[in-house]
Every structure is written in structure tokens, then in C-alpha cells.
Amino acid sequence: MRELRLLLRLQRVNALRRNEIRHTSDRRQRRRLLWMLVLYVVLAAMGLFYATAISWGIYTAGLAAMLPGMAITLAAAATVMGTVIRAQGLLFDARGWEHLAPLPIHHSTVVWARLLDLYGSALGFCLMVMLPATVFYSMAEGLAALPVWLAIWLFTPLIPLGLGLVIAAGMAVLARRFRQRHLLVALLVLPVTAWLMLTLYTSPLSAAGGDAAMLDMMRSAGGAMSTAYPPANWAALAVQGSPGHLLLLACVSLGAAALAVAILLRWTPGQTGRQAAALAHGHAGRPLPPLWALVRKEWRRMLASPLYLMNTGMAVWLAPVMLLLLPLVKPDAVALLRGMPQVMSPLMRFLPLAACAFAGMSVPSAISLSMEGKNAWLMCTAPVSTGTLLGAKALFSFLFSLVPALLGAGLMAWHLRPGWATTLATLLLPVGLCAFLSVWGLVLDLRFARYDWESEQQIVKSSAQMGFGLLSGFVLMALMGAALWLAPARWAAQVAWALALVLMMAAAVLMRGLASRRVYQIE
Amino acid sequence: MQPILDIRGFSKSYDGKVMAVDNLSLTIEPGDIYGFIGKNGAGKTTTLRAAAGILRFDTGDMLVDGTSIKADPLACKRKIAYIPDNPDLYEFLTGRQYLDFVADLFEIAVDERGQRIEHYARALDLSDRLHDLISSYSHGMKQKLAMIGGFIHRPVLFLMDEPFVGLDPEAVVRVRQIIRDFCAQGSAVFFSTHVLEVAEKLCNKVAVIKDGRLVAAGATDQVRGQASLEEYFLEAMRDA
């Protein structure tokens, strides 16, 4: 127990980088970390606000009974995804185990310490979703079920945590055999995630429309979630006063968690990394001009990092994959949608914005400089101009985001058949957004650059520039949405063209400013 | 003949507080194998990194083959090969991919790069491992790969920070020979080392630095006088 306590303390001492904030003598670094902390608080507040808004909406619609099921399903889905991503670095990365291997600590203690860390994070996130649901449910149904809710809070992360760990372990095993293992993992996870999201959100669409249809849709969505994830249904019944279902939830949750722990304890995660590294062989590739050699290097960098790939690649590819799967998951969805003029009219106005939705959530360039890490000296000594160095990063980020964005935009236009002006706007606006964010990301990374990181997590998941990059995407989307809303309906497409042009020009101006920097130096 | 490297009044501080190097001036001529010795934290790495274009510097200038690194850093970088003490290379690339990447940046023609890579990889006994990921390399292998990456573009100036640390004895002998060959053709090498025997045997010139200031610089025989370099160095650290 003592070793476990010490390991947990070690893992938590730098949570939210607070130990670095306390002890760094570099004022610029401290400022950067404090800004990041502020960003975390803002993002957590936004998440809580969003969850509260949804719970309030369901409560005011008189559907409070749906709250337990929906909250638990959403929390579980997010926990599975978060666990799969976090477990790669925390449990299946050999480097993280090398420091501890020579110490007199049992292997199982290290595993428990990491699992408890994962459980703690999962619980925190689940609470963000379930706390508002608990409050509004109690307002509607009284406080009698509160003790049951408290128990459900503790059990909710267990099944998805176990499932996420099993998936992550399977991916690590699969990954040992393939060179482009991270790409393979992304290709496996992406359609599954898209399918899940489509299943949850394509409820039966009523052609009648109106409030009654909306309520039916919400009930169907709630029903679909409970069907897709039975523990959500058990939890809903438990809060309604069924102790048997609470017991069932507890037993299955604890059983799933125990199974996942048993698998991990039998298998040494530390062995995976080195073996995978030794197995891989690469081809040299054909000679390229410096700019494209740098772009190729960026691509290889992305492929080599599951965190980087999943965090920046998953979001942008969700839209086109979902649109490709839509005819399989819900063949009549588009026809039903087209039969609802009260939905189609605003949808056509905002279609260009919808095409940008996922692209706005991905800014690979926001961390591309910092991702050089200890290799930054190679960029500093390379005989290429700053314009070429930064241009390559911006170009890679642009192409990486643009391909799925255009694919998604094209599929939207194909499904919904808007007029030529809206079609053009739907294709142009993502181009403008991707161009601007690719360069803006570099501006952010230059402002908050950090090269002395030890783990990619510090940059990919915990950096100020990544957070501000995402925030920038949201803010831009909101501003563009406002512009399209304020524009007269018949000119919406032209306004979208203008927005695209402004974004492209802004990108060009910013890039020119970056390229005019004398030399790329890190100190 | 103009110097390959002309350091003029170079000063560098960190955060405006710690003066890492103070008003250092030094010239390196074509053909020089110039050793740079000093205690830990004396300013050797700072000087080398500034010359390589990694660090900004507060005052002074550095000219590489007559070109100021402040005025035209790209022209200088085309002539320099920098080998750090800890060769942190792209672990997600294979050895060959890394060398091709360097060759692309330096725009080395396809047929030439193949020959050079093969030549130096064979010399340093790395041919069999070039198609493995760098993440599977030992420290010494990474060091060798970093050196090959420096050799293939035929630089005018080599800047090396503790180049022999981690190399096996055979590789040390081969690297020394390669360096001598380059210098015989007019290049120059400026490297830091803690191994004074190496500096004494290999270098025609040495510079000694203490607490950021140059204590001595010039021909090795002149600097050490009648004593060995080790004796001179220990004396210099006491007196300076």
C-alpha cells in the first residue's frame, strides 16, 4: 500500500502542471503554464455548461426520466474513447516503465497506480456529465434517489474503462505486427466511432415536425441510447427504485473492471514498445525538394504518434466517414430530412458552416513546432529558410485537414442537393478555414513553443497552444455562424464565399509575416 | 585565405542573468582541427550551438567562410555540419530515411548521395542497420548516424560537441581519419572534448575556456608549452 500511495502521489504531483508552475524559475514558462491552467478551467466550465444546458433542456421538456440513461451513455462513450487514447501512453508505452523497472516495486503495484489514475480521470469526466443530470433529475423527481445516484457515479466509469483498456490492449498487440500501426488503429477506431455516433443521433425523423415531433425524437434518442448501452437502462431503473438493477449494475461494473485488471496484470505492457520498434523497417522514399521533404517528414511524424494522430486526425475524418455510413445506418434519413422544410431552410443557409464543423476542431499546426521537441536542433541547423520550414508545417496541416473537409463537404452537397451557389460555398468555406487555421496554429505555437517536454502528452493534450487552437476554431465558427445568420437568406451563399476569401487572405498575410522572420532559433 | 570560422566578441547570457560566454573571439583556419576544452558549464556547448545557428547571441558576430551568420544564416548553414553531444534524431524514421531527409535538405544529387551514404555507413559499420528505426538504435549508433548525416553533404566546417562519447574504439579511429581527410581538403573541425589525450593527439590547435571567458587559444604545442595538455589545463583552471 505504501508503494501504491507513493506512486499515486508521484503521478499526481504534476497534475495540471502545478509542480512546474510552483518550481520553475523561467517566468515565461510559468506564464505559459498559468495560461494553460486558465484554459483548462475554461474548457471544463464550457463542458459543464454544455452538459447543464442539455440536462436543463431535457428537464424543461418534461423528460427528466431520460436523464439517467442519456447521461450515463454519453459519459460511457466518452470514457471509452478517452481511455483508449490515454492508455496508449500510460500503460502501453515502454519508456514510461523504464524508470520504474529497476526499483523495488512490484509490477502489479505500478499497474494499479496507473489504473487508479485512469479511473480518477474517467470519474472526473463522468461527473461533469452526470452532476447536472443528477441535479435536474432530483428537481423533477425528488431527493429520494440521491444515494442511488451517488453509487451510480462511482460505478459508471468502470465498464467503459474496462472496455477501453481491453480495446487499447488489443490495439497494442495488433500494433506489434504492423509498421503503420497507428494509422491502422485510427482506421479501425474511426468507423466504429462514426457508427456509434450515427446510431445515437439518427433517431426516427418525423415528417410532421413541430414540438410533438421534437419530443418524440428526444424520447427515441433516449431509448436508442439505453438499447445501445444496457447499463444505462439498469441505472435508469435503479434510480426509479429498483435495487435489483442497482445490484446488477454494481456486479457487472465491478466484474468488467476486474477482468480488465486481470488481463493487464498478466501482460507486461513495457514489452510492447521496443519489440514494435525493432520489427519496423522503412523504405527510403524518392528524393524530394526541401519543402516536400519536410512535408513528408511531418506526415511520418504524425503516423508515428498515436496521440498526435488521434487527437488531430479523428475529428476531421468523422464527418466524411459518418456521411459515408449514413445510407447504411439510416437509409431514409436524408429523404426524411429533405421532407422537412422548416429544417432544410436553415440547414441550407448554414450548410457551408456545417461543412467546416469538424475541420474547425483540428489544428495540427498548433503543436507542430513544439512536437520537434529535442529534435528541434535539426530544424535550427537545416539550410532552409524560415519560410520553407514553417511553410512545410502549414502546408502539411492544410492538406491533412482539407482532404477530409472537402470530402465531407462534397458528401453533404451530394446528399442534400443545394443550388450551385450554396454548393460552391460549401466547398470554399472549408478551404478558407483550413488555410487560416493552418497558419494561425503556427502563430500560436511560436508564441507558446516548448521543446523540453518528456512525454508527448504534455504537448498534444496539455499545451496552451493546442487549447487556444481549438478555442480559435470554435470562436471562428461562432463568428462565421453569426455572419451567416445576420446575412439576408438569399445572399447567405455569397457571404460564405466572402468569408472564405477573407480567411484565405488572412492566412496569406500571416504566413508572409512568419516567413519574414530572420532565422528559426529556439533560444 | 580567410578563416573558416571567425568568432568576434561573442557574448551570450540566459535570461539576462547568467553570462554563459563573455566576449569570446577566436579564428579557425582551413585545415584546422581545433579542440575546445573547459570544465562543465564553461560555455563550450553554448559557443558551438551559437555557431551552428541554434542560439541567438547578445553581442558579437560569427563569420563562416566570410559570411556573417547574422546577415545570411542560410548560407552559413549550408557549409556547416553540427553534431550535438546528445544526438536526438527523429526516432520515427529509419537510419536511411533520416540520411535521405538530410540529403534532401542539402539538395544532394541522387547518385552522389547513394555513394556517400554507402561509403560512410560502411566506414562506421552501420550499413546493416540503416533500414531499422532510429528508436531501436543505441546511443553510439545514433551518434554514428548523426555523423554520417554531417559527412554526406561535405561541409566546410564541422562543429562537434563531445563527438567521441559513446563511440566504440574502432569507430573513434575511423572518425578521426575521416576528419583528417576532410581537413586535408580544406575543411575545418571545431569540437569540444573532455578527453585531453584526444585533443592532444588530434588537434593542431586548442582553445581553453573557463567561466565563459577564453583563457588560451592557439597551436597546441604553444598553448601547453613543456607540460602535457592535462597538466596545463589543470594549472589553467586553478589560475584563471
Interface residues (C-beta under 8 A of the other chain):
Chain A: D26 R274 A277 A278 A280 H281 G282 H283 A284 G285 P287 L288 P289 P290 A293 L294 R296 K297 R300 R301 L303 A304 S305 G373 K374 N375 W377 L378 C380 T381 A382 P383 V384 S385 R518 V519 Q521 I522 E523
Chain B: Y14 D15 R49 A52 G53 I54 L55 R56 P73 L74 K77 R78 I80 Y82 P84 N86 D88 L89 Y90 E91 F92 L93 T94 R96 Q97 D100 F101 A103 D104 L105 F106 E107 V110 R113 H131 D132 L133 S135 S136
